[in-house]
C-alpha cells in the first residue's frame, strides 16, 4: 500500500516536505530513505524546481541538475 492510498491528498504534502528535508539532510539520509520507501524514490518535482530557483548553484540529488 502506497502513501497515496493511506494519506490521500496529504501524500503530496508529505512528498514535498520529504524532498525539502532530503535536499538539506547531511546526516543518515533518513528523508531520502523515506522517499524511497513511500514514493519509490521519486522526489517532488515542483519542490526540486523551487529549490533550483532559490539556490541556482546547488545540486539537488532528486532533480535533473
C-alpha positions, 0 to 999 in steps of 0.5 A: 500500500502506497502513501497515496492510498493511506494519506490521500491528498496529504501524500503530496504534502508529505512528498514535498516536505520529504524532498525539502528535508532530503535536499538539506539532510547531511546526516543518515539520509533518513528523508531520502530513505523515506522517499524511497520507501513511500514514493519509490524514490521519486522526489517532488518535482515542483519542490526540486524546481523551487529549490533550483530557483532559490539556490541556482548553484546547488545540486539537488540529488532528486532533480535533473541538475 
